[in-house]
């Protein structure tokens, strides 16, 4: 098992020193799913939720969240994010919305946390905007599905 990089020799949490790492292009993609009642999905597809455009608002929330990740995750480096893309894909047959967040940068550390934060906040925004009609929604399956760039190379989820 790899050594945990966020702890020093005495076991104290610290921010990892990336100053000697090579600057490379980096990308991370994370996904999550929101499952809801079919009547709730009808509101999503028809655009009739009382709070407005739930998919558009969730997309913006995810983009904003990626840019604020270092403010939320204590040991996360602030990064010059070059792209955030949020895809929200409703599936009427399963009453789910799949959220995929893609984050890119050129830097000395990866953007996995930014992608995970973006996907998570987009899902939370969907929940917030639809909770008046469905408090039983489930957010699940949050994970990194792709990471590339840097010393550790490429990772793709199976």
N, C-alpha and C positions, 0 to 999 in steps of 0.2 A: 504494500500500500504506500502511496506517495506521502511524503511529509507534508503536513499542513503549513502553508506559507504565512498564515496570518498570526502565528505565534512565534515569539522569540525563544531563545535557548532556555529561559527560565519559565516558559509557559504563559507569558503575558501577551495579550493581544496587541498587535501593532500594524500599522499600514506598511505593506510590502514596498520596499525600495525598488522602483523600476528604472531608475536613472541610467543604469548600465545596459538595459535591454534595447535591442534594435527597434527602430521605428519601422513598422510594416503596415500594410493594409490589413484590416481585420473586419470580420463580419460575424454576426451571431443571429440566429433565428430561433425564436421561442414560440411555443404554441400553448393554448389553453382552450377549454370548451365550456360553454354555458348551456346547460340543459334546462328547459322550461316546459310548462304546460303548452299544449297545442293552441289553446286560446290566446296565450301570451305571444306565441310565435305569430299568430294571425295579426296582432297589433304591430309586431316588428315588420312583417312583410307589407302590411297595408299603410304603414306610417301613421297610425292612429293613436300612438301612445300619448297620454296627456302632456308629458314633458317635452314632446317634440321628436325630432329626428334622432332616435336612439343610436343608430349605427354611425351616423356622422359625428355625433357627440362623443361616442366611445372611441372613435378613431382619433379625434383631437386630444382626448384625455390620454390616450396611449402615447401619442407623440410628445405631449407635455411631460408625461411621467418619465420617459426615457431621458429627457434633458435634465431632470431633477434627481436622478438616481443617486448621485454622490451626496445629496442632501438627506437622503432617506436611509441609505445603507452605510453604517458608520465607517467602515474601512475601505470603501469604494473610492477609487481615484476619480476626480472630475476629468472628463474627457471632451475633446473637441469632436463632437458627433458630426459626421458629414451627411448622414441620411438616416431617417426613420421612416419605415413603411409599415402600415397596419392594414392587414386584410381581414375583413369580417365576412364570413361565409355562412349565411343562414341555410339550414337544411330542414325543409318543412317535414320530410318524412320521419326524421328523428327528433324534431323540435329542439334542435341545437344550433348554436352559433359557434363556429370554429374561429378562433382568433389567432392570427399568425403575425408576429412582430419581427421585423428585420431591422437591424441596426448596423451601421457601418462607421468606421473611423480609420484614421491613419495615426498610429500612436505606438506606445510602448506596452500597452496592456489591452486585454480583450474587452468586448462589449456584451458578454453574456448576461451580466446583471442588468444592463440597460434593456436588453431584449425581454428578459423575464419580467422586469418592472413594467415595461410598456404593455405586455400581454395581460398581466395581472390587473393593472389599473383600467385597461379597456374593459375587462370582464367585470370588475367592480362597478364601473360606470353603467354598464348594461343592467346589472342588478339594481343599482340605485334608481335608474330611470323606469324600471319595470316592477319594482317591489310592491307598488300599490295594487297590482293585479295578480301578483304571483310571488309569495314569500318562500315558496318551496324550490326556487331555482337552485341549481347546483353548479358550482365552478369546479372543474376537475381537469386532471391530466396536464397540469402546468409543467413544462419541461423545455430544455434546450434541445432542439432537433438538428442544429447545425452550428458549428463554430469553426472558423478558419482564420489562419494568420498567426504569426508569432512562432515561438520556439516549439510549442507542443504540436503544431501542425493542424491538420484537419480532423474534425470529429463529426460524424453523422450518426444520429440515433437509428436504432434498428426497429 
